[in-house]
Amino acid sequence: MSRSYRHSPFMGHCSHSDKPGKILANRALRAATRQAFSDCRDFDDFIAPLLREVSNVWSFPKDGKGRIKKSWPDYAKYMRK
C-alpha cells in the first residue's frame, strides 16, 4: 500500500470526517425523542422530532470538500493516501 494515491483530486476542508458531528447530532435526536415520548399522554399524541430540528449541519466539523490544484506546492504530498 506504499504506492497508493488518490484517484480524484478532492480533499475535505478543516477536518478528516463528519463522524463526531453525526455522533452528537444523533445523540441529541435520541434525547429529544425520549423527551417527546415521556411528555405525550398516549401513543396517538406522540410526534417524533426530526434530525434537522435538533441539529445543524452547518456546525459539523468538516466544511465540505475542495479541489486540489496542481499549482499547489505540495500537490504530490496531498495526492498520496
Biopython code that builds the backbone (N, CA, C, O; Angstrom):
import numpy as np
from Bio.PDB.StructureBuilder import StructureBuilder

atoms = [
    (1, "MET", "N", (0.814, -1.201, 0.000)),
    (1, "MET", "CA", (0.000, 0.000, 0.000)),
    (1, "MET", "C", (0.855, 1.261, 0.000)),
    (1, "MET", "O", (0.315, 2.365, 0.078)),
    (2, "SER", "N", (2.145, 1.126, -0.084)),
    (2, "SER", "CA", (3.004, 2.307, -0.039)),
    (2, "SER", "C", (2.889, 3.145, -1.302)),
    (2, "SER", "O", (3.304, 4.304, -1.316)),
    (3, "ARG", "N", (2.332, 2.575, -2.359)),
    (3, "ARG", "CA", (2.209, 3.323, -3.607)),
    (3, "ARG", "C", (0.773, 3.741, -3.889)),
    (3, "ARG", "O", (0.448, 4.090, -5.023)),
    (4, "SER", "N", (-0.081, 3.712, -2.889)),
    (4, "SER", "CA", (-1.469, 4.096, -3.122)),
    (4, "SER", "C", (-1.585, 5.615, -3.200)),
    (4, "SER", "O", (-0.852, 6.341, -2.529)),
    (5, "TYR", "N", (-2.496, 6.072, -4.010)),
    (5, "TYR", "CA", (-2.679, 7.503, -4.229)),
    (5, "TYR", "C", (-4.153, 7.773, -4.506)),
    (5, "TYR", "O", (-4.913, 6.854, -4.811)),
    (6, "ARG", "N", (-4.546, 9.021, -4.400)),
    (6, "ARG", "CA", (-5.927, 9.421, -4.670)),
    (6, "ARG", "C", (-6.174, 9.373, -6.177)),
    (6, "ARG", "O", (-5.300, 9.709, -6.975)),
    (7, "HIS", "N", (-7.361, 8.955, -6.542)),
    (7, "HIS", "CA", (-7.718, 8.931, -7.954)),
    (7, "HIS", "C", (-8.439, 10.198, -8.366)),
    (7, "HIS", "O", (-8.510, 10.511, -9.554)),
    (8, "SER", "N", (-8.973, 10.928, -7.408)),
    (8, "SER", "CA", (-9.619, 12.202, -7.699)),
    (8, "SER", "C", (-9.028, 13.271, -6.782)),
    (8, "SER", "O", (-8.865, 13.031, -5.585)),
    (9, "PRO", "N", (-8.711, 14.423, -7.313)),
    (9, "PRO", "CA", (-8.009, 15.449, -6.530)),
    (9, "PRO", "C", (-8.931, 16.295, -5.658)),
    (9, "PRO", "O", (-8.983, 17.514, -5.820)),
    (10, "PHE", "N", (-9.652, 15.673, -4.745)),
    (10, "PHE", "CA", (-10.532, 16.396, -3.832)),
    (10, "PHE", "C", (-10.145, 16.067, -2.401)),
    (10, "PHE", "O", (-9.740, 14.947, -2.090)),
    (11, "MET", "N", (-10.278, 17.069, -1.535)),
    (11, "MET", "CA", (-9.867, 16.903, -0.153)),
    (11, "MET", "C", (-10.837, 17.674, 0.739)),
    (11, "MET", "O", (-11.332, 18.729, 0.342)),
    (12, "GLY", "N", (-11.114, 17.162, 1.935)),
    (12, "GLY", "CA", (-12.001, 17.831, 2.867)),
    (12, "GLY", "C", (-11.352, 19.043, 3.515)),
    (12, "GLY", "O", (-10.139, 19.068, 3.725)),
    (13, "HIS", "N", (-12.161, 20.049, 3.833)),
    (13, "HIS", "CA", (-11.668, 21.256, 4.493)),
    (13, "HIS", "C", (-11.735, 21.089, 6.010)),
    (13, "HIS", "O", (-12.747, 20.623, 6.533)),
    (14, "CYS", "N", (-10.695, 21.455, 6.706)),
    (14, "CYS", "CA", (-10.648, 21.625, 8.168)),
    (14, "CYS", "C", (-10.702, 20.354, 9.001)),
    (14, "CYS", "O", (-10.240, 20.387, 10.142)),
    (15, "SER", "N", (-11.219, 19.267, 8.527)),
    (15, "SER", "CA", (-11.327, 18.078, 9.352)),
    (15, "SER", "C", (-11.326, 16.844, 8.464)),
    (15, "SER", "O", (-11.583, 16.923, 7.263)),
    (16, "HIS", "N", (-11.038, 15.718, 9.067)),
    (16, "HIS", "CA", (-10.966, 14.482, 8.312)),
    (16, "HIS", "C", (-12.346, 13.914, 8.000)),
    (16, "HIS", "O", (-12.563, 13.384, 6.911)),
    (17, "SER", "N", (-13.285, 14.018, 8.949)),
    (17, "SER", "CA", (-14.603, 13.443, 8.697)),
    (17, "SER", "C", (-15.686, 14.191, 9.472)),
    (17, "SER", "O", (-15.406, 15.038, 10.320)),
    (18, "ASP", "N", (-16.919, 13.851, 9.152)),
    (18, "ASP", "CA", (-18.087, 14.409, 9.827)),
    (18, "ASP", "C", (-18.568, 13.517, 10.967)),
    (18, "ASP", "O", (-19.590, 13.808, 11.589)),
    (19, "LYS", "N", (-17.856, 12.451, 11.244)),
    (19, "LYS", "CA", (-18.316, 11.471, 12.221)),
    (19, "LYS", "C", (-18.594, 12.062, 13.605)),
    (19, "LYS", "O", (-19.636, 11.749, 14.180)),
    (20, "PRO", "N", (-17.710, 12.908, 14.174)),
    (20, "PRO", "CA", (-18.024, 13.468, 15.501)),
    (20, "PRO", "C", (-19.311, 14.303, 15.505)),
    (20, "PRO", "O", (-20.073, 14.266, 16.471)),
    (21, "GLY", "N", (-19.544, 15.043, 14.442)),
    (21, "GLY", "CA", (-20.766, 15.835, 14.347)),
    (21, "GLY", "C", (-22.003, 14.962, 14.231)),
    (21, "GLY", "O", (-23.041, 15.265, 14.819)),
    (22, "LYS", "N", (-21.894, 13.883, 13.477)),
    (22, "LYS", "CA", (-23.030, 12.969, 13.328)),
    (22, "LYS", "C", (-23.331, 12.255, 14.641)),
    (22, "LYS", "O", (-24.495, 12.018, 14.965)),
    (23, "ILE", "N", (-22.291, 11.910, 15.396)),
    (23, "ILE", "CA", (-22.496, 11.263, 16.690)),
    (23, "ILE", "C", (-23.261, 12.185, 17.625)),
    (23, "ILE", "O", (-24.220, 11.761, 18.271)),
    (24, "LEU", "N", (-22.843, 13.446, 17.702)),
    (24, "LEU", "CA", (-23.523, 14.405, 18.582)),
    (24, "LEU", "C", (-24.944, 14.688, 18.117)),
    (24, "LEU", "O", (-25.846, 14.831, 18.942)),
    (25, "ALA", "N", (-25.156, 14.770, 16.793)),
    (25, "ALA", "CA", (-26.491, 15.040, 16.270)),
    (25, "ALA", "C", (-27.450, 13.892, 16.581)),
    (25, "ALA", "O", (-28.593, 14.126, 16.974)),
    (26, "ASN", "N", (-26.988, 12.656, 16.404)),
    (26, "ASN", "CA", (-27.859, 11.510, 16.674)),
    (26, "ASN", "C", (-28.104, 11.334, 18.169)),
    (26, "ASN", "O", (-29.174, 10.876, 18.571)),
    (27, "ARG", "N", (-27.128, 11.693, 18.990)),
    (27, "ARG", "CA", (-27.322, 11.662, 20.438)),
    (27, "ARG", "C", (-28.393, 12.667, 20.850)),
    (27, "ARG", "O", (-29.241, 12.366, 21.690)),
    (28, "ALA", "N", (-28.357, 13.866, 20.257)),
    (28, "ALA", "CA", (-29.366, 14.885, 20.549)),
    (28, "ALA", "C", (-30.741, 14.442, 20.059)),
    (28, "ALA", "O", (-31.748, 14.708, 20.715)),
    (29, "LEU", "N", (-30.789, 13.764, 18.903)),
    (29, "LEU", "CA", (-32.062, 13.270, 18.378)),
    (29, "LEU", "C", (-32.661, 12.212, 19.299)),
    (29, "LEU", "O", (-33.863, 12.228, 19.565)),
    (30, "ARG", "N", (-31.829, 11.294, 19.786)),
    (30, "ARG", "CA", (-32.342, 10.258, 20.699)),
    (30, "ARG", "C", (-32.843, 10.877, 22.001)),
    (30, "ARG", "O", (-33.865, 10.450, 22.538)),
    (31, "ALA", "N", (-32.128, 11.880, 22.509)),
    (31, "ALA", "CA", (-32.564, 12.550, 23.740)),
    (31, "ALA", "C", (-33.884, 13.287, 23.524)),
    (31, "ALA", "O", (-34.768, 13.238, 24.379)),
    (32, "ALA", "N", (-34.023, 13.973, 22.383)),
    (32, "ALA", "CA", (-35.262, 14.687, 22.089)),
    (32, "ALA", "C", (-36.422, 13.716, 21.886)),
    (32, "ALA", "O", (-37.555, 14.015, 22.264)),
    (33, "THR", "N", (-36.147, 12.561, 21.295)),
    (33, "THR", "CA", (-37.195, 11.550, 21.098)),
    (33, "THR", "C", (-37.656, 10.987, 22.435)),
    (33, "THR", "O", (-38.855, 10.815, 22.658)),
    (34, "ARG", "N", (-36.702, 10.697, 23.332)),
    (34, "ARG", "CA", (-37.078, 10.204, 24.666)),
    (34, "ARG", "C", (-37.903, 11.243, 25.414)),
    (34, "ARG", "O", (-38.881, 10.903, 26.078)),
    (35, "GLN", "N", (-37.509, 12.514, 25.307)),
    (35, "GLN", "CA", (-38.240, 13.578, 26.000)),
    (35, "GLN", "C", (-39.650, 13.733, 25.434)),
    (35, "GLN", "O", (-40.612, 13.879, 26.188)),
    (36, "ALA", "N", (-39.770, 13.701, 24.106)),
    (36, "ALA", "CA", (-41.088, 13.829, 23.486)),
    (36, "ALA", "C", (-41.970, 12.635, 23.833)),
    (36, "ALA", "O", (-43.178, 12.789, 24.013)),
    (37, "PHE", "N", (-41.381, 11.454, 23.928)),
    (37, "PHE", "CA", (-42.165, 10.265, 24.261)),
    (37, "PHE", "C", (-42.630, 10.295, 25.715)),
    (37, "PHE", "O", (-43.730, 9.839, 26.028)),
    (38, "SER", "N", (-41.792, 10.832, 26.601)),
    (38, "SER", "CA", (-42.198, 10.895, 28.005)),
    (38, "SER", "C", (-43.230, 11.991, 28.248)),
    (38, "SER", "O", (-43.991, 11.920, 29.213)),
    (39, "ASP", "N", (-43.264, 13.015, 27.375)),
    (39, "ASP", "CA", (-44.226, 14.108, 27.542)),
    (39, "ASP", "C", (-45.613, 13.778, 27.002)),
    (39, "ASP", "O", (-46.593, 14.392, 27.424)),
    (40, "CYS", "N", (-45.718, 12.821, 26.076)),
    (40, "CYS", "CA", (-47.030, 12.534, 25.490)),
    (40, "CYS", "C", (-47.857, 11.666, 26.441)),
    (40, "CYS", "O", (-47.318, 10.856, 27.195)),
    (41, "ARG", "N", (-49.153, 11.850, 26.389)),
    (41, "ARG", "CA", (-50.056, 11.133, 27.298)),
    (41, "ARG", "C", (-50.405, 9.745, 26.761)),
    (41, "ARG", "O", (-50.476, 8.792, 27.537)),
    (42, "ASP", "N", (-50.620, 9.615, 25.479)),
    (42, "ASP", "CA", (-50.831, 8.299, 24.881)),
    (42, "ASP", "C", (-50.107, 8.264, 23.532)),
    (42, "ASP", "O", (-49.626, 9.287, 23.044)),
    (43, "PHE", "N", (-50.041, 7.100, 22.957)),
    (43, "PHE", "CA", (-49.220, 6.905, 21.765)),
    (43, "PHE", "C", (-49.734, 7.697, 20.572)),
    (43, "PHE", "O", (-48.958, 8.023, 19.675)),
    (44, "ASP", "N", (-51.034, 8.014, 20.542)),
    (44, "ASP", "CA", (-51.594, 8.774, 19.425)),
    (44, "ASP", "C", (-51.112, 10.223, 19.425)),
    (44, "ASP", "O", (-51.115, 10.867, 18.376)),
    (45, "ASP", "N", (-50.702, 10.743, 20.568)),
    (45, "ASP", "CA", (-50.210, 12.122, 20.653)),
    (45, "ASP", "C", (-48.731, 12.248, 20.321)),
    (45, "ASP", "O", (-48.225, 13.363, 20.193)),
    (46, "PHE", "N", (-48.032, 11.136, 20.180)),
    (46, "PHE", "CA", (-46.583, 11.168, 20.005)),
    (46, "PHE", "C", (-46.206, 11.698, 18.629)),
    (46, "PHE", "O", (-46.662, 11.179, 17.610)),
    (47, "ILE", "N", (-45.371, 12.738, 18.602)),
    (47, "ILE", "CA", (-44.815, 13.278, 17.368)),
    (47, "ILE", "C", (-43.298, 13.239, 17.518)),
    (47, "ILE", "O", (-42.731, 13.939, 18.356)),
    (48, "ALA", "N", (-42.657, 12.428, 16.713)),
    (48, "ALA", "CA", (-41.212, 12.266, 16.809)),
    (48, "ALA", "C", (-40.509, 13.477, 16.195)),
    (48, "ALA", "O", (-40.912, 13.946, 15.131)),
    (49, "PRO", "N", (-39.466, 13.987, 16.850)),
    (49, "PRO", "CA", (-38.719, 15.104, 16.272)),
    (49, "PRO", "C", (-37.861, 14.642, 15.092)),
    (49, "PRO", "O", (-37.473, 13.477, 15.014)),
    (50, "LEU", "N", (-37.578, 15.552, 14.194)),
    (50, "LEU", "CA", (-36.739, 15.256, 13.045)),
    (50, "LEU", "C", (-35.288, 15.618, 13.351)),
    (50, "LEU", "O", (-35.016, 16.449, 14.217)),
    (51, "LEU", "N", (-34.375, 14.994, 12.642)),
    (51, "LEU", "CA", (-32.955, 15.250, 12.852)),
    (51, "LEU", "C", (-32.615, 16.713, 12.585)),
    (51, "LEU", "O", (-31.784, 17.286, 13.289)),
    (52, "ARG", "N", (-33.234, 17.320, 11.592)),
    (52, "ARG", "CA", (-32.964, 18.720, 11.255)),
    (52, "ARG", "C", (-33.463, 19.683, 12.331)),
    (52, "ARG", "O", (-32.999, 20.820, 12.408)),
    (53, "GLU", "N", (-34.406, 19.234, 13.160)),
    (53, "GLU", "CA", (-34.924, 20.100, 14.228)),
    (53, "GLU", "C", (-33.974, 20.187, 15.415)),
    (53, "GLU", "O", (-33.978, 21.188, 16.133)),
    (54, "VAL", "N", (-33.166, 19.163, 15.633)),
    (54, "VAL", "CA", (-32.308, 19.146, 16.820)),
    (54, "VAL", "C", (-30.832, 19.372, 16.509)),
    (54, "VAL", "O", (-30.029, 19.534, 17.427)),
    (55, "SER", "N", (-30.460, 19.387, 15.219)),
    (55, "SER", "CA", (-29.059, 19.604, 14.885)),
    (55, "SER", "C", (-28.956, 20.538, 13.682)),
    (55, "SER", "O", (-29.940, 20.806, 12.992)),
    (56, "ASN", "N", (-27.754, 21.019, 13.457)),
    (56, "ASN", "CA", (-27.487, 21.932, 12.362)),
    (56, "ASN", "C", (-26.264, 21.423, 11.608)),
    (56, "ASN", "O", (-25.180, 21.329, 12.183)),
    (57, "VAL", "N", (-26.424, 21.095, 10.330)),
    (57, "VAL", "CA", (-25.304, 20.555, 9.566)),
    (57, "VAL", "C", (-24.201, 21.590, 9.355)),
    (57, "VAL", "O", (-23.064, 21.230, 9.049)),
    (58, "TRP", "N", (-24.522, 22.852, 9.515)),
    (58, "TRP", "CA", (-23.519, 23.903, 9.343)),
    (58, "TRP", "C", (-22.549, 23.952, 10.526)),
    (58, "TRP", "O", (-21.498, 24.588, 10.436)),
    (59, "SER", "N", (-22.887, 23.297, 11.617)),
    (59, "SER", "CA", (-21.996, 23.304, 12.771)),
    (59, "SER", "C", (-21.128, 22.040, 12.846)),
    (59, "SER", "O", (-20.409, 21.851, 13.827)),
    (60, "PHE", "N", (-21.183, 21.184, 11.839)),
    (60, "PHE", "CA", (-20.354, 19.989, 11.814)),
    (60, "PHE", "C", (-18.895, 20.380, 11.578)),
    (60, "PHE", "O", (-18.628, 21.438, 11.009)),
    (61, "PRO", "N", (-17.941, 19.536, 12.010)),
    (61, "PRO", "CA", (-16.524, 19.908, 11.920)),
    (61, "PRO", "C", (-16.008, 20.073, 10.488)),
    (61, "PRO", "O", (-15.256, 21.007, 10.210)),
    (62, "LYS", "N", (-16.395, 19.192, 9.593)),
    (62, "LYS", "CA", (-15.885, 19.266, 8.226)),
    (62, "LYS", "C", (-16.697, 20.287, 7.443)),
    (62, "LYS", "O", (-17.919, 20.348, 7.571)),
    (63, "ASP", "N", (-16.021, 21.076, 6.645)),
    (63, "ASP", "CA", (-16.689, 22.173, 5.951)),
    (63, "ASP", "C", (-16.698, 21.923, 4.448)),
    (63, "ASP", "O", (-16.323, 22.801, 3.671)),
    (64, "GLY", "N", (-17.114, 20.758, 4.043)),
    (64, "GLY", "CA", (-17.201, 20.450, 2.625)),
    (64, "GLY", "C", (-15.892, 19.955, 2.043)),
    (64, "GLY", "O", (-14.956, 19.614, 2.767)),
    (65, "LYS", "N", (-15.845, 19.922, 0.721)),
    (65, "LYS", "CA", (-14.667, 19.445, 0.012)),
    (65, "LYS", "C", (-14.234, 20.477, -1.016)),
    (65, "LYS", "O", (-15.023, 21.317, -1.448)),
    (66, "GLY", "N", (-12.983, 20.398, -1.394)),
    (66, "GLY", "CA", (-12.453, 21.289, -2.413)),
    (66, "GLY", "C", (-11.466, 20.566, -3.299)),
    (66, "GLY", "O", (-10.937, 19.515, -2.937)),
    (67, "ARG", "N", (-11.227, 21.133, -4.453)),
    (67, "ARG", "CA", (-10.318, 20.529, -5.424)),
    (67, "ARG", "C", (-8.878, 20.912, -5.102)),
    (67, "ARG", "O", (-8.597, 22.065, -4.776)),
    (68, "ILE", "N", (-7.968, 19.947, -5.194)),
    (68, "ILE", "CA", (-6.543, 20.198, -5.010)),
    (68, "ILE", "C", (-5.983, 20.618, -6.369)),
    (68, "ILE", "O", (-6.056, 19.856, -7.332)),
    (69, "LYS", "N", (-5.437, 21.802, -6.448)),
    (69, "LYS", "CA", (-4.913, 22.296, -7.725)),
    (69, "LYS", "C", (-3.479, 21.822, -7.932)),
    (69, "LYS", "O", (-2.712, 21.694, -6.978)),
    (70, "LYS", "N", (-3.129, 21.567, -9.174)),
    (70, "LYS", "CA", (-1.774, 21.106, -9.481)),
    (70, "LYS", "C", (-0.742, 22.183, -9.228)),
    (70, "LYS", "O", (0.450, 21.888, -9.137)),
    (71, "SER", "N", (-1.180, 23.432, -9.113)),
    (71, "SER", "CA", (-0.240, 24.521, -8.873)),
    (71, "SER", "C", (0.167, 24.625, -7.402)),
    (71, "SER", "O", (1.052, 25.410, -7.062)),
    (72, "TRP", "N", (-0.473, 23.837, -6.523)),
    (72, "TRP", "CA", (-0.081, 23.857, -5.114)),
    (72, "TRP", "C", (1.337, 23.320, -4.974)),
    (72, "TRP", "O", (1.724, 22.409, -5.706)),
    (73, "PRO", "N", (2.119, 23.871, -4.041)),
    (73, "PRO", "CA", (3.493, 23.397, -3.896)),
    (73, "PRO", "C", (3.602, 21.938, -3.446)),
    (73, "PRO", "O", (4.532, 21.242, -3.853)),
    (74, "ASP", "N", (2.678, 21.466, -2.621)),
    (74, "ASP", "CA", (2.740, 20.097, -2.103)),
    (74, "ASP", "C", (1.678, 19.201, -2.740)),
    (74, "ASP", "O", (1.091, 18.359, -2.061)),
    (75, "TYR", "N", (1.426, 19.377, -4.047)),
    (75, "TYR", "CA", (0.383, 18.614, -4.734)),
    (75, "TYR", "C", (0.609, 17.108, -4.606)),
    (75, "TYR", "O", (-0.328, 16.362, -4.324)),
    (76, "ALA", "N", (1.838, 16.664, -4.810)),
    (76, "ALA", "CA", (2.138, 15.223, -4.746)),
    (76, "ALA", "C", (1.916, 14.680, -3.342)),
    (76, "ALA", "O", (1.467, 13.545, -3.183)),
    (77, "LYS", "N", (2.222, 15.471, -2.328)),
    (77, "LYS", "CA", (2.021, 15.048, -0.942)),
    (77, "LYS", "C", (0.535, 14.850, -0.629)),
    (77, "LYS", "O", (0.160, 13.886, 0.038)),
    (78, "TYR", "N", (-0.306, 15.768, -1.113)),
    (78, "TYR", "CA", (-1.743, 15.671, -0.842)),
    (78, "TYR", "C", (-2.422, 14.581, -1.652)),
    (78, "TYR", "O", (-3.490, 14.102, -1.271)),
    (79, "MET", "N", (-1.814, 14.179, -2.767)),
    (79, "MET", "CA", (-2.400, 13.123, -3.582)),
    (79, "MET", "C", (-2.062, 11.736, -3.054)),
    (79, "MET", "O", (-2.672, 10.761, -3.492)),
    (80, "ARG", "N", (-1.110, 11.610, -2.126)),
    (80, "ARG", "CA", (-0.819, 10.314, -1.510)),
    (80, "ARG", "C", (-1.849, 10.041, -0.423)),
    (80, "ARG", "O", (-2.396, 10.968, 0.175)),
    (81, "LYS", "N", (-2.106, 8.773, -0.175)),
    (81, "LYS", "CA", (-3.035, 8.408, 0.890)),
    (81, "LYS", "C", (-2.308, 8.205, 2.189)),
    (81, "LYS", "O", (-2.932, 7.892, 3.203)),
]
sb = StructureBuilder()
sb.init_structure("model")
sb.init_model(0)
sb.init_chain("A")
sb.init_seg("    ")
for serial, (resi, resn, name, xyz) in enumerate(atoms, 1):
    if name == "N":
        sb.init_residue(resn, " ", resi, " ")
    sb.init_atom(name, np.array(xyz, "f"), 0.0, 1.0, " ", f" {name:<3s}", serial, name[0])
structure = sb.get_structure()
